[in-house]
Amino acid sequence: MEQILKTGCRRPACTSCLRPQSACICQWIRQTTHQVEVLILQHPLEVAHAKGSARLLHLSLARSQLVTGEVFAEHDLLALLTAAFEQGETCTTQANADRSRKAVLLYPDWQHDRVLGLPAPPALEPAWLKDPCRLRLVVLDGTWRKSRKMLHANPLLQQLPRLSLQGLLASRYLIRKAHRPDQLSTLEATCAALAQLENSVENFQPLLTAFDGFVAQQLVYRGK
């Protein structure tokens, strides 16, 4: 059942999606089984953005964590990258649960940010891809400019091997402007990455279909 919290604003807010009751998006949550853990680092300016998809993604992925910030203290970020999540599903076997996580940054190939003067990241070890349950996918939630700033400001992120998406279709994210057809929402990009890492496109289709409903809902609000 949806819970409503009285906040400092005039309108009551849902305690799950944190949006006003009239704009609640909980109907689009789809609990999705996945092996790869997901760490979403959300830029502070995205928190209250009505068009953002990160919270819907987090609420749909049990093995995910959503943290807000732009510049993280090194010890805090290291813990986020390596420490066990406090909540969420565990790996299917105790053997996997006891093994360390391998953090991988969802970000285009390093040539895209040469202009920032960043060093080339380490290569993604092929052996890691054989055991998705050991992976922790790190996702930067923000505009292209904001995500670049987050990467530049946090050296630990620069040191992570990267995952570049392959064979992308045009985005279904019609409510925010994109500079290129292959620029996806945080939810779309993460689903594509998980499908790629887990070799299971069908598993994430229900969430993407629900995302279409979320986009349609936002388009209605925009037209009012």
Backbone torsions as a table, in degrees:
resi	resn	phi	psi	omega
1	MET	NA	139.5	179.4
2	GLU	-69.6	133.4	177.6
3	GLN	-103.8	141.7	-177.6
4	ILE	-114.5	132.5	-179.1
5	LEU	-116.8	131.8	174.2
6	LYS	-78.2	117.1	-178.9
7	THR	-104.7	-174.2	180.0
8	GLY	-69.5	-19.0	178.5
9	CYS	-81.0	171.5	-175.7
10	ARG	-73.6	-28.3	-175.9
11	ARG	-94.3	138.5	176.2
12	PRO	-66.5	147.3	-176.8
13	ALA	-120.0	149.5	176.7
14	CYS	-74.1	132.5	-178.7
15	THR	-75.3	-11.1	-179.9
16	SER	-90.2	-59.9	-178.8
17	CYS	-90.7	-10.2	176.9
18	LEU	67.2	17.4	179.2
19	ARG	-101.8	160.8	175.2
20	PRO	-55.0	147.6	-177.4
21	GLN	-53.9	-38.1	-178.4
22	SER	-69.7	-16.9	-178.6
23	ALA	-120.0	21.5	-179.0
24	CYS	-57.0	138.1	-179.4
25	ILE	-112.6	12.3	-176.2
26	CYS	-62.3	-23.7	179.0
27	GLN	-65.6	-17.3	-178.0
28	TRP	-97.5	0.6	177.0
29	ILE	-69.1	131.1	175.7
30	ARG	-128.3	109.1	179.0
31	GLN	-63.0	118.9	-171.5
32	THR	-121.6	123.7	177.4
33	THR	-74.5	132.1	179.5
34	HIS	-151.3	154.3	-177.9
35	GLN	-94.1	-42.3	-177.5
36	VAL	-75.5	129.0	174.5
37	GLU	-70.9	152.5	-178.0
38	VAL	-128.9	123.2	174.2
39	LEU	-109.7	115.1	-179.7
40	ILE	-101.9	116.9	175.4
41	LEU	-100.3	108.8	-171.9
42	GLN	-100.5	127.5	175.9
43	HIS	-63.6	139.0	-177.0
44	PRO	-54.7	-32.4	-178.5
45	LEU	-73.2	-9.1	179.4
46	GLU	-90.3	-15.3	-171.8
47	VAL	-57.8	-47.4	-175.2
48	ALA	-97.5	11.2	-178.0
49	HIS	-78.4	118.1	-175.5
50	ALA	-62.4	-26.2	-176.8
51	LYS	-89.3	-3.1	-177.8
52	GLY	-68.5	147.4	-177.0
53	SER	-111.1	-2.2	-172.9
54	ALA	-64.6	-41.2	-177.4
55	ARG	-69.6	-39.0	175.1
56	LEU	-59.8	-41.4	177.3
57	LEU	-61.4	-49.4	-178.5
58	HIS	-60.7	-42.9	-179.1
59	LEU	-67.9	-20.7	-179.0
60	SER	-92.9	-18.5	-178.3
61	LEU	-110.4	110.2	-176.2
62	ALA	-63.9	-35.0	-177.8
63	ARG	-96.0	54.6	-179.4
64	SER	-135.5	158.6	176.2
65	GLN	-137.4	136.6	-179.1
66	LEU	-116.4	120.3	-177.3
67	VAL	-128.7	134.3	-178.5
68	THR	-100.3	136.4	177.5
69	GLY	165.7	163.7	176.3
70	GLU	-115.7	-48.0	176.3
71	VAL	-118.9	122.3	-175.8
72	PHE	-108.7	141.0	171.6
73	ALA	-60.2	141.9	-172.7
74	GLU	-58.3	-43.0	-178.2
75	HIS	-68.6	-32.7	177.9
76	ASP	-68.8	-44.0	-179.1
77	LEU	-67.5	-38.0	177.9
78	LEU	-60.3	-40.7	178.1
79	ALA	-64.9	-40.8	178.8
80	LEU	-63.1	-33.9	-177.4
81	LEU	-78.8	-26.9	-170.3
82	THR	-121.7	-30.5	-174.2
83	ALA	-73.5	154.4	178.4
84	ALA	-65.9	143.7	175.9
85	PHE	-68.0	144.0	-180.0
86	GLU	-73.6	-31.0	-178.3
87	GLN	-128.7	169.0	177.9
88	GLY	105.2	168.3	-179.6
89	GLU	-67.1	153.6	174.8
90	THR	-101.3	172.8	177.6
91	CYS	-63.4	160.3	-173.1
92	THR	-72.0	-20.2	179.1
93	THR	-126.6	150.7	179.2
94	GLN	-64.8	-32.7	179.4
95	ALA	-60.6	-43.7	178.5
96	ASN	-69.1	-36.8	-177.6
97	ALA	-63.6	-29.6	-177.1
98	ASP	-85.3	-7.5	-176.4
99	ARG	-92.7	148.5	-176.4
100	SER	-67.9	153.1	178.4
101	ARG	-86.7	148.7	176.3
102	LYS	-111.4	113.2	-177.9
103	ALA	-82.8	134.7	179.5
104	VAL	-130.7	131.3	-178.3
105	LEU	-91.1	125.7	174.8
106	LEU	-80.0	102.9	-175.1
107	TYR	-164.0	148.8	-179.8
108	PRO	-59.7	163.4	178.9
109	ASP	-51.1	147.1	-169.8
110	TRP	-60.5	-21.0	178.6
111	GLN	-59.7	-25.1	-178.5
112	HIS	-67.2	-22.2	-178.0
113	ASP	-118.5	25.2	175.0
114	ARG	-58.8	-31.6	-178.5
115	VAL	-60.9	-24.7	178.9
116	LEU	-83.3	-6.0	179.8
117	GLY	73.0	27.4	-178.4
118	LEU	-85.3	148.0	177.6
119	PRO	-71.7	156.7	177.1
120	ALA	-67.1	132.9	179.3
121	PRO	-74.0	162.3	176.8
122	PRO	-66.3	154.5	179.3
123	ALA	-70.6	148.4	175.9
124	LEU	-76.7	119.0	-177.2
125	GLU	-66.9	124.2	179.0
126	PRO	-56.8	-31.7	-178.9
127	ALA	-64.0	-30.1	179.4
128	TRP	-62.3	-34.6	-174.3
129	LEU	-71.3	-12.9	-179.5
130	LYS	-80.0	-12.5	-177.7
131	ASP	-135.2	77.4	-176.2
132	PRO	-56.1	-28.4	-177.7
133	CYS	-65.5	-16.6	178.8
134	ARG	-91.4	-6.9	-174.9
135	LEU	-89.8	146.1	171.1
136	ARG	-124.7	110.0	-178.7
137	LEU	-82.8	123.8	-179.8
138	VAL	-100.4	122.9	-174.8
139	VAL	-120.1	129.9	176.6
140	LEU	-96.1	118.2	-178.3
141	ASP	-99.6	108.8	179.9
142	GLY	173.6	173.8	174.8
143	THR	-63.6	168.4	-179.4
144	TRP	-57.5	-41.9	179.9
145	ARG	-66.6	-42.6	-179.6
146	LYS	-65.6	-40.9	-179.2
147	SER	-66.4	-35.5	176.3
148	ARG	-63.7	-41.5	178.4
149	LYS	-64.0	-40.1	178.9
150	MET	-63.4	-41.6	179.0
151	LEU	-64.9	-43.7	-178.3
152	HIS	-66.0	-33.6	-174.2
153	ALA	-85.3	-9.6	-175.8
154	ASN	-126.6	92.8	-177.1
155	PRO	-55.1	-31.7	179.5
156	LEU	-62.1	-34.4	177.7
157	LEU	-67.4	-34.6	179.7
158	GLN	-66.2	-24.7	-176.7
159	GLN	-87.1	-2.2	-179.1
160	LEU	-84.3	143.0	169.8
161	PRO	-64.5	153.0	-173.7
162	ARG	-113.4	151.5	172.5
163	LEU	-113.4	120.8	174.9
164	SER	-102.4	136.0	-178.1
165	LEU	-74.6	148.7	-177.0
166	GLN	-123.4	147.3	173.4
167	GLY	57.5	45.2	-176.0
168	LEU	-78.3	144.9	171.8
169	LEU	-94.8	169.6	178.2
170	ALA	-62.2	146.3	-178.8
171	SER	-66.7	147.9	174.2
172	ARG	-96.6	6.6	-173.5
173	TYR	-85.9	83.5	-170.7
174	LEU	-86.1	-0.1	-172.6
175	ILE	-102.5	-4.6	176.0
176	ARG	-132.6	144.7	-176.7
177	LYS	-73.1	134.1	175.9
178	ALA	-120.1	145.9	-179.5
179	HIS	-83.5	-22.2	178.5
180	ARG	-138.5	153.1	-179.3
181	PRO	-61.2	-26.0	-176.5
182	ASP	-91.2	7.5	175.0
183	GLN	-83.4	116.1	-172.1
184	LEU	-105.6	161.9	170.5
185	SER	-68.4	165.0	177.8
186	THR	-58.5	-42.0	179.8
187	LEU	-64.7	-46.7	-179.3
188	GLU	-62.9	-45.8	-177.7
189	ALA	-63.4	-40.7	-179.7
190	THR	-67.6	-42.6	177.1
191	CYS	-61.5	-40.7	178.4
192	ALA	-64.4	-40.7	179.3
193	ALA	-66.3	-43.9	179.0
194	LEU	-64.2	-41.2	177.9
195	ALA	-61.7	-38.2	179.8
196	GLN	-69.3	-43.8	-178.0
197	LEU	-73.0	-34.1	-176.8
198	GLU	-99.8	-1.7	178.9
199	ASN	54.5	48.8	-177.0
200	SER	-150.6	84.4	179.9
201	VAL	-67.4	-39.8	-174.7
202	GLU	-63.1	-31.3	-175.9
203	ASN	-62.0	-28.4	-174.8
204	PHE	-104.2	2.0	-179.7
205	GLN	-65.1	-40.6	177.8
206	PRO	-58.5	-38.3	179.0
207	LEU	-68.8	-39.0	178.2
208	LEU	-67.1	-36.4	176.5
209	THR	-65.5	-41.7	176.3
210	ALA	-63.8	-35.6	178.0
211	PHE	-61.1	-35.6	175.3
212	ASP	-59.3	-39.8	177.5
213	GLY	-65.7	-39.6	176.2
214	PHE	-60.2	-45.1	179.5
215	VAL	-62.7	-43.3	179.2
216	ALA	-61.9	-39.4	178.1
217	GLN	-61.8	-43.4	-179.9
218	GLN	-67.5	-33.9	178.1
219	LEU	-65.9	-36.0	176.4
220	VAL	-63.2	-45.6	-180.0
221	TYR	-62.2	-37.6	-178.1
222	ARG	-68.2	-29.7	-178.1
223	GLY	-81.4	-9.7	-177.8
224	LYS	-79.1	NA	NA
